[in-house]
Amino acid sequence: MASLGSFDYLSTQGIPYILLAWLGMWLFRPFATLFHEMGHALVAWIFCSGQVSVSVGSSGVRTFSVGQRLTIQFSFKRGIEGFTNYSEGDCTMLVRCLVLLGGPALSLLISLLSGYLIFRYSNVIWLEIALVSWFCSNLLAFLRAIIPMRLRPTDAFPDGPPSDGMQIYQLFFPPKKNSD
């Protein structure tokens, strides 16, 4: 069965722990989004000139400045929404592709690391549940990013923002413009 620690998660004994992990996944979601967006921001900060800004969530946003070129806006409300803004015009197509890959790469790396910690070590139950929640939050951020699709509509993107996978696809295969 699906046993990580000293008990089976898919048994009656495991139901409270699955519910706690589900709650933890919901609580970690804004932080997984922040780390995902920081993957984009780090690559943009290294390879592009100009200001880089990261925005996670909406409404009641707190702004933090990290150095002179990076600002972070963070809110728990709608913590699954994130956006990294940088001057794309200064960057080559390869650098833009690397920026788009930075977020999914960091989300995948965090998922792999937390998965390693879950399966490699015998953790106390509260740490195991936190790691499972963190693993799932980052894995979902990775999967949402790589699948070429439009995400849930937001105020800024009424048709839904394009996922990183869709943006990479559009970078190499731009949509055809109607010539009416």
Secondary structure, DSSP 8 states (H G I E B T S, - for coil): --BSSSSBTTSGGGHHHHHHHHHHHHHHHHHHHHHHHHHHHHHHHHH--S-EEEEESSSS-EEEEETTTEEEEE-STTTT-EEEE--GGGS-HHHHHHHHHHHHHHHHHHHHHHHHHHHHS---HHHHHHHHHHHHHHHHHHHHHHS-SB-S--SS-TT--B-HHHHHHHHHS-------
